[in-house]
Amino acid sequence: METVRTVPAEAPIGAGALLPARVAGSRQVIRSGLLAGLTGAFVASIGMLVSLSGRLVVKQFSLDYVILAAIPVAFGYLAAKPPPTLEGYEAPRTGTRSVAAGAAAGALAGLVMAVYLAIVGNFNLREVFPNISPDMVKRLTFGLGLPAGAAVLFLASTALAALGGGLNLMSGRVRKAVTLGLMWVVVVGLLQVVFSTVLDKLGFSFSKQLYSVIYNSLSIPGAIGVFVVTVALYLIPKPNRQQVRERFDQLPPPQRRLAAIGAVVVGVGILAVVPRLLSSDIAEDLNLAGIFLMMGLGLNIVVGVAGLLDLGYVAFFAVGAYTTAVLMSPANPINSPSKPSPQLIFWEAIPFVVLAAAVAGILVGTPVLRMRGDYLAIVTLGFGEIARVLVVSTWLSRYLGGAFGIINIDPFTIGPVTVLGANPQQFFYLIFGFAALAGYISYALQDSRMGRAWMAIREDESVAEAMGVNVVAAKLWAFIIGAIIASLGGALFAVKTASVLPQTFDIIVSITVLAIVIIGGMGSIPGVVLAAVVLIGLPQVLQEFQTYRFLLYGALLIFMMLRRPEGFIPSRRRARELREEEILQDAWLRAREAERAEAEQAGAEPAVVEGS
């Protein structure tokens, strides 16, 4: 039986509704404060503060203090977010509550850090935690000694968390502008070598005012300038991405084609100038990021488009590298005197690389055609380990050099011009050309018949097979095309380094490439490009982060799985799949609002149907 109960269109929030909200808010403050304190203690215990203390951001303000300041601000903001009460309602926002909640969380975090300092300052824990050193304690206490330093740390944590809580008082647009401004101050300060080099080569003289020559960091006027410019650029009214896309779709086909060609030409022109504006070290880091980008684009087809989890992808990278090395290098008289050495040039070796990669894709793909999910991941992981064992085996040492690898690979040539891997600026163009080709292939395949078959398999393999999709052929083609793109990256790597060593092709390479695809956005080519630059290029520039690279990968992966599973730059189709429930809920809420508006216009009150 169903009964109909009439309720007001806008039900007020009473004390009974706010009491659970207050309880939830108190729990949120306590949880945020404890997490902030434990995060600070963890960062200090692993030695990150001491490692980053030498990297200055603004004048004498180093990166370790930036991280220490960011932790209470972030958790203070989370502590002060209004907790939900009833469905469709939130507790009212008040300035006093937001600031007080942030300050309470910061005080709790400061108390946790003070207890941590008391423990590490009075007990020798270096046998268990070797990174807890006197230098670390000195950084945390600001060189003031234990009691005074702990008090200063407590007060600073409380003030910064209150500031983070106050961010909830801003509108979303202003808050995002301020956050981006602060982030860009940190980025411009950290990448001082990159920005100053580019500005000097472009002929801009204000780089001397932007950076402090004494400290090799941003000057205070430079930091203020970067912050103001970033905030102003963000707050300037401009059409959003959806409006630009709609306007582009409304153009006639000839104009759309012309606009796309113009965008490509501008992008190619910018990238053609980039190597001339960078130093050799930065160009070398970009080249490494470009090689991982090639692997990421190939794995994006296998994982992001077809939904086939491959953990042994490094095997295809090794196939390309070793095939190139065998065909281009001379015989090594020490460890492989009888190795066949045709000594082909790069362009002559590429067809054999593609053929070897296709065969490897078939060999790996055929046994796993009927496997899904975890089973597929485990089996492909086994194939990756098999490839690693084979390249170091004595059975193939005559051809692959065994544990010594293959050296003296001939350089890449274009007619009479020799492009040496030792010249990063020249090699950038070669890697960029192959990456652009791989990106175009990936983009074209996604909208093709094969690409639609892959996406159908990714969503539901059983339904795709029932609808007539040739699942066996589609999976096999995904492995083959992904293997070919990865092998081209391996060929570029072999020519760039002029040697191939077996320890290069470890399982961690597969995990790194998989992290690039997941963090950037599965099925998204721009997302893979961004993730390759951030995860591979930036740690190379910021050498202090090399030790903690995999820790940061893990933290980013956890964040992406919890908060943004579609990636930083998701593909529209993939985002709709992952956010299907939210999209349906939004549609339901819009329908409810429409019904309520119609009821108000008719002069009646909306009815709520209850089952009894």
N, C-alpha and C positions, 0 to 999 in steps of 0.2 A: 504494500500500500504506500502511496506517496501523498505527502501533505505539502501544502504551499504556505510558506511563511514570508510575510512582507517585512522588509527591513528598510531603514532610510538609505538613500543613495550614498550619503557620506556619513558613515558612522563615526562618531568622535572617539578619540582614544582616551580611555578613562584610567583611573589609578590602577585598576586591575590589569590593564594592558601594559602600563609603564613599569610595574613592579618586576615582572619577568625580564623586561628590558634592562632595568638597573642591575639585576643579578647577572645577566649575560654580559653587561658592560663591565662589571667588576671582574668577572672571570677573564674577560678579554684583556683588561689592564694587567692583571697578574700574569697571565700567560705571555703577553708581549714583553713585560719587564723581565721575567725569567729567561725567555728566549734571547733577549738582547744581552743580558749579562753572560749567559752561557756562550753565545756567539763571540763576544769579546774575549772571553777566557780561552775559547778554542783557537781563535786567530792568533792570540799571543802565544799559546802553548806550542803551536806548530812552527814557530819561528818566523812567521810572516812579517811581524812588525819590525824585527831587526833587519830582515832582508830588504824591506822596502824603505827603510829609513834614509837610504842614500839617494833616493829618487825625489827631487824637489818638484813641487807643483807651482806654488806661488811664493816667490822670494825664498824664505827659509822654511816655509811650511811644507813638510815632507808628506809622502804618500801614506805612510803608516798612520799619521794623525788624520788624514782625510778619511781613511777607513774607520778609524776609531770614532770620528765625528758622525760618519754616515750611519753607523749602526743604531745609536739612540734616536737619531732623527727619523729613520725608517720605521723603527718599532714604535716610536711615539706617535707617528701618523697612524699606524695600524691600531694602536690601543685606543685612539680617540675617534675612530670611525664609528658612527652611530650604529648600534646593533639593531637588527630587525626585531619588530614586535609581532604584530599580527600580519597576516598575509596582505600584502599591498600597502602596509604602513611602515614607517620608520619613526624612531623616537625623535622629537624635535631637536634641532641643532642649536646649541647655545655656545657662545664664546667661552664662558667660564668652564663649562663641562669639557670642551675639547682641550683647552690648555691644561686644565687640572688633570684630566686623564693622561695626557702625554707626560706631564710632570711626575705623576705617580708612577707610571711605568719606568720613566728614567731614573727615579729615585731607587726603585727596586733593582734596576739593572746596575746602578752605581753601588748599591749595597752588596750585590753578588760579586762585583769586581773588587770591592774592598776586602771581602772575605777571601777571594782568590789571592789577592796581593798579600794578605796576612799569612796565608798558608805557604805560598812560594817564597815569601821573604824570610820565613822562620824555619823552614824545613828544606833540606836538600833533596830535590826530586829529580835531579838530572840523570840518575841511573834509570829512571822509568821514562822521563820526558827530557831527552837530551837538549832540546831547544829552549828549555826554561833556563835562561842564563842571566847573569847580573845585568847585562846590557838590556835584556828584555824588561827586567824590573825597573831599570833606570828610565826606559822609554815610557813605561806606564805611569811612573810617578813623576815624570817631567823633570827628573834630576833634583827633586825637592826632598828626598828621603821618604821612608815608608809612611809615617802618620800624615804628614802634610800632603804628600802626593796622593794618598788615598782620599783625603778630604777634597782636594781639588778635583780629582776624578769623579767623585760623587756629585759635586756641585755642577761640574761641566755636563755630566750625563743627564742630570735633572733639567738643566737649562736647555740643552739641545733637544731632548725628548719633548719638552714643552713647546719648543719651536716647531717640531714635527707635528705635534698635535694641533698647533695653530694653523697648519696648512689646510686643515679641514674647513676653516672659515673662508677660504678663498673659493671662488668659482672654479669649476673644473678646467676651464681654459687658462685662467691666470695661474693656477697651480701647476699645470703642465708646462706653461711657459717658464716659470721660475725654476722648475726641476730641470728642464732642458738647458736653461742658461747655466746652472751650476754644473751640470754634467759636461757641457762644452768647455767650461773653464778648466775642468780637470783634464779633459782630452787634449786641449790645446797646450796645457802645461806639460803633460806627459810626452807628447809628440813634438817637443821643441825642436829636435833635430830635423824632423820632416818639414814642419811648417817654416822654420827659418831658412832652410835650404831652398824650398820652393819660392818663398818671397824674395830671396836674394837673386835667384836666377830669373825671376820675372821682372826684376828691377825696382821692386818696392822698397823704399828706404825705411818705412815705419817698423820693420822687424826689430830694429835696435831699440825702439820705444816699447815694443810689445814684450820683449824679453829682456831680462836682466843679464848683462854680460858677466857679472861677478858670480851669480848663483846658477847660471844656465837654467833658468826657470822663468815663468811669467812674472813680470813686474806687477806691482799693485795697480797702477793705471791700466796696464794691459789686461789684467783680469777683469777690472771693472768694465773696460771697453768690450771685451768678449761677451760678458754677461749682458750688457745693455743691448748690443747688436743682436744677440740671439733672441732675447725676449722681444725686441721690437719686430724682428723678422717673423716670429711666430704669431704675434698679435695683429699684424697687418691683415686686414680682411682679404681673403683669397678664396677661390672656389675649391671645394673639397674634391677628393679623388673621384667620388661618385659622380659629381657634376661634370668633371672633366671627361670622364668615361662616357657619360650620356651625350655630351656635346660631340665627342669624337664619333660615337655611333650614329649621330644624326647627320653627319657629313655624307655627301655622295661618295660612292666607291672610288672614283678617281682621286678625289681630294684626300680621302683616308689613306689611299695607297701613297700619294705624294707626301702626306704628313709622316707616315711611317718611314718612308725612304729618307726624308729629311732628318728625322730623329736618329736613324742609324748612321747617317753620314756625320752628324754632329758628334755622336758617341765615338765613332771610329777616329774622328779628328782629335778629340780630347785624349783618347788613349794613345794615339800616335805621338802626342807631345809629352805624355807623362814620363817616359823614361829619361827624357832630356832634362826634366826638372828635378830628378831624384839622384841621390848619391848611389854609388855602386852597391853599398850594403843594403839600402832600402830596396833597390831594384832586385837584388838577390832574394830578399824576403818575399817580394811580390811574385817572383818566378816560382818559388816553392809553393806559395799559395795557389798559383795557377795550375801547378801539377796536381795538387789535391782537389782543385776545382774540377779538373778533368775527371778524376775518379768520382767526385761527388755527383757530377752530371750523369755519369754512367750508372751509379748506384741509385740515383733518383728515379731512373726508369724502372729498375728492378724492384725497389722498395716503395718509392713514393707513388708511382703510377700503377704498377702491376700488383703491389702489395705482397711481394715475396721477400721475406726477411732473410737476407744473405749475410752471414757473419764471416765468410771466408773469401771476401771480395779481393783481398790482397793477392790471392793466387793469380788473378787475371792481370794485375799490375806487374807481378813477377814474370808472367809469360811474355808480356811486351818488352820488359827490360832485358831479359835473358835472350830472347830471340834477336833483338837489336844488337846486343853485345856479341853474340856468336857470329852474326853475319857481318859485322863491321870491324871487329877487332882482329889483329894478327894473332898467330899462334904464340902462346907463352912457353918459352923453352924451359921454364923451371917446373911448373906444376901441370901443364897440359901440352906437351910438345907435339902430340899427335892430333890436336884439335883441328877440325876442318876450318879453314879461314878463307872464305871467299872474298872478304874485305870489300863488301858492297858499300856504295854511298847510301846516305840516309833515305833518299827517295826510292832507291832500288830495294831497300830492306822493308819499307812500309807495307807493300802488298803481302809479303811473307808474315809480317807481324799480324796483319788483319786476318790472314788465313789461320795462323796458329791460335789466335784468340777465338775465332769462330769454332775451331775444333775443341778448344778448352771449354767454351760455353756449352757445346753439345755434350761433352763428357761429364760436365758437372750437372747440367740441366736434366739430362735423360733419366738418371736414377731417382730424381726427386720430383718427378712430374706429378705424382699422386700425393705428395706430402704437403702439409699446411702448417702454419704457425710455428710452434716451438720445435716440432720435429724437423721442419725444414731448416730452421736456424741451426740446430745441432749438427745436422748432416753437412750443411755448407761449411760450418766451422771445421768439421773433420776434413773436408777437401782442402781447406786453407792450410791446415797443419800437414797434410800429405804433401802439398806443394813445397812447403818449407823444408820438410825432411828430404825430399828428392833433390833439391838444389845443393844440399850439403853432403849427399851420399857419395861414396866412392864409386858406385855403379855408374853415375853420370859425371864423375869428376873429369873424365877425358874431354867432355863437351862443355860443362858448366864451371869447371875450375874448382869444384868442391868447396871447402871452407875458405879458400883464398879468393874465390870469385873470379871475375874477368876484368882485366885492366887494359889500358891503352886503346880505348875505343876511339875511332877516328872522329874528328869534329864534323859538324854539320856544314855543308857547302851548298850555295846557290850559284851554280855556274862557276865563275872564277872567284867568287867572294866566299870566304871562309867565316862562318859564324861560330866563334868559340864559346863554349859554355862558361869560360872564365870571364867573358865580357857580358855582365848581366843586362846592360842596356840593349845590346843587340839581341840577346836571347829572349828578351821580353816579347819582341814582336813575333817570334816563332811560336812561343807558348800562347800568346794572345790569339794568333790565327787559328791554332788547333782548338782552343777553348771556344772561340766564336763558332767554328764549324760544329763542335759538339753541342753547343747551345742551340744552334739552328736545327740540328737533327732532333734534339729532344723536343723543341717547340713544335716542329712539324709533325712529329709522331703522336703528340698528345691529342691533336684534333683529327688524326687519321682513323681509318677503320680499325687498324691494329690498336691504336691508343684507346679507342672506345672499348674494345674487347678487354684490354688490360684493366681499365677502370671498372668494368663490370665484374671481372674476376676479383678485384680488390674489394668491392662492396659485398659480393656474395658469390662464391665460386659455384655452388650448387645451382643457384638460380641462373647464373650465366650459362652454365652447361645446358640447363633445361631450355633456355631460350635459343639454343643453337650455336653458341660460341664454341669454337674449336679450342678448348682449354689447353690441350696438349701442345698444339702448335703455338698458341699465344705465349704460354710460359717459356717454351723453348726459344722463341724469338726474343723475349725479354732478356734471357740469360745471354744470348749471343750478342745482341746489340750492346748490352751493358759491358760484356767482356771486351768487345772491340774498343769501346771508348776508354776503358781502363787501360788496355794494352797500349793505346796511343800515348796515354800519360806515362806509362812505363818506358816507352821508346824515347820520349823527350827527357825523362829522368836519366836514362843511360847515356844519352848524348851530352847532356848538361854536365854530369859529374865525371864523364869519361871512364867510369868504372862501375861495376855492379858487384855488390857484396851481399852475401846471403842474410846477414843480420839486419839488413834494411827492411826485409819483407816479413816483419813480425805481425802477430795477430793484432797488436795495438794499432797498426795502420788501418785495418778493417774497422775497428771500433771508432777511431777518429773520423773516418769518412762517414760512418753511420751517424755519428754525432753531428757532423756538418749537415747531413740531410734532415735530421729530426729538428735541430735547433733552427735552421734556416726556414724550413717549411717543406713537408713532403709534397712532391709534385710541383713545387714552385722553383723555377729557374732563377729569378732574382733573389729568392731566399737562400739558395745554395751559394750564389756568388757572394752575398753578404756574409754568410757564415764562414766561408773559406777565408775571406779576408780577415775577419775578426778572430777566428779560432786558430788560424795558422799564421797569418801575416803579423798580427799585433804581438803575440808572444815572442816572435822573432825580433821585433823592434824593441820590445820591453823585456830585456833579458832577465830582469828580476822575477818575472812571472813564470819562467821556464820550470822551476822546481815545483810550482803549484798548478801547473797547466791542467793535469788530469783532475785535480781537486775542483778547479773551476769548471771543467767540462761536466763533472758529476753534479755540481750545484746548478748549473744551467739546465741540465737534463731534468733534474727534479723540478725546477721551477717551470719548465715548459710542460711537463706532464701534468702538473697541478693547475697551472694558471692559463697556459696558452698552448694547448696540445696541437694546434694547427701550425705553430711555428711563428717566427718573427714576421716573415712576409709570406703569408699563406696563399695558396692558390684558391680562387673563389669556390671551385667545386669541392675541394677538400675541406675548406672551412665550413661549407654548408653541411657536409656529411658529419663532421665532428660536433657541430653546434645545432644539430637537427632538433633536439629537444628544446633548446632555448628559442629557436626560430618558431617552433610550434606554440610555445608558451607565449611569446610576444604576439603571435597572430591571435591566440585565444584572448589575451588581454585587450587587444584592439577591438575584437568583436564584442567583448563585454562593454567597453567604453561606448561603442556605437549603439548597442542596445540601450545602455543607460541614457545616452543623449536622446534617442528616439522616445524613450519613456518620459523623459523630462519635457520634451516638446508636446507629448500627448497629454500632459498633466497628471500622469499616474506615477506610482512608485514601482521600481523594479522588483520582481519577485525572485525569491531564492527557493529552489526546489531541494528538498531533503528526502532522503530515503529512510523509511522507518520499517 
